[in-house]
Amino acid sequence: MFSISAKAAEKAKVILKNEGKEGWGLRIFSTEGSCSPSFGLDIDETLQEGDEVIEKDGLKVYMNKQTFDLLNDVELDYYEDEEQEGFVLKGPMPSCGSGCGGSCGV
C-alpha cells in the first residue's frame, strides 16, 4: 500500500499554507516514458472521479487508479541536505532502471 512519511506530510502542509492553498492536497501522476513510467507531483484542490485518496496527518494525496497501482509499496518522503531538497518516492519502483537506486524524485 502507498504511504506518506510524517516529514513529507508536514513539509507539504507548510508549502500549501505558504501558497494560500491550505486544505488542498497533492496529486501524484504518472506518464509513460520510453522504458518506464515517470512521476510528477502537483497541488490539487479536488478529488477526480476514480481517484484513490491517501491521507496522513491531515494531508491528502490524490492519484488515479493506474498511478496508485504502479506505486504499490512505495512511500512519498521528503529529502533534504545542504545541497538539495524535494519530495521523493522510496521503495520498489516499477521498471525504474539501474540509475534510480530505489528512490525517484517527483
N, C-alpha and C positions, 0 to 999 in steps of 0.2 A: 504494500500500500504506500502511496505517495505521502511524504511527511514534510513538515516545515520546522526548522530549528527555532528555538526561542530567540536566538540572536537575529535571524532573518526576519522573524515576525516583528521584533522591536524596531529594527532598522527601517523596515518597510512602513511601519506606522509613523515613524518620525518623518520619513520622506513624504508620505501622504499628507500629514499635517502641514508641513512646510509648503506644499503645493496648493494648500487650501482645499484638499480633497479628503478630509477626514471622513471615515466611514466607507470610503470606496475600497476597492480591492485590487489585487494584481491579477493579470491574465498571463498565463504561460501558453505559448502557441508553438506549433511545430510547422516546419516547411521541409519539403523533400529536397535533399542535396543530391549531388552526383552519386555518392555511395552510401550516405547515411543521412538521417534527418538532422536538421538544425533547429535550435530552440531559441525563442525570443521571449521577452518579458515586457509588459506594458501595464499602465494604470487603466483600470476599467471600473465603471460605476455599476453596471448591471449584469445580471445573470442572463445568458442567452439560452434559447431552447436547446436542450440536450447537454448542457454543461454539467460537469462534475464540480462540486464545491468542497474545498478542504479548508477548515478553519483551525487557527492556532492563536491563542491569546488575543482574540478579537480581530485578527487579520483574516480576510477571506482571499483565497486563491482560486480563480476560475480557470477551467480548461475544458476543451471539448473532449468527447469520449476517446477519439483517436489519440490525442496527446496524452490523456490520462493513462491509456493502456500502454503507451510507449514508456511512460515514466513509472512503471510499477517498481516498487522497492527503491525509489530514488528520493533524496531529501533536498529541499531548497535550503541553502545555507548562505551565510554572508561571510565573505573572506576579506580581511584587511591586514596589510602590513605597511611598512614605511614607504613602499613604492607604489602600491596599488590597492584597490578595494573594489568590491562588487558582489553581486549575487552569483552563486554557483550552484549547479546541480551535482550532487555527490551520490555515487552508487553505480550500479551496473547500467551503463548507458547502452541503448540499442545501436549496435554497429558503429560505435563511436570512433573506432580506429585506434591505431597504436599511439598516436600523438596526444591522446586525451588523458591517459593515466587515471581513469576512474572519476574524473570530475570535468565538467564542461561549464564554461561561463555562459550566462544568459543575459 
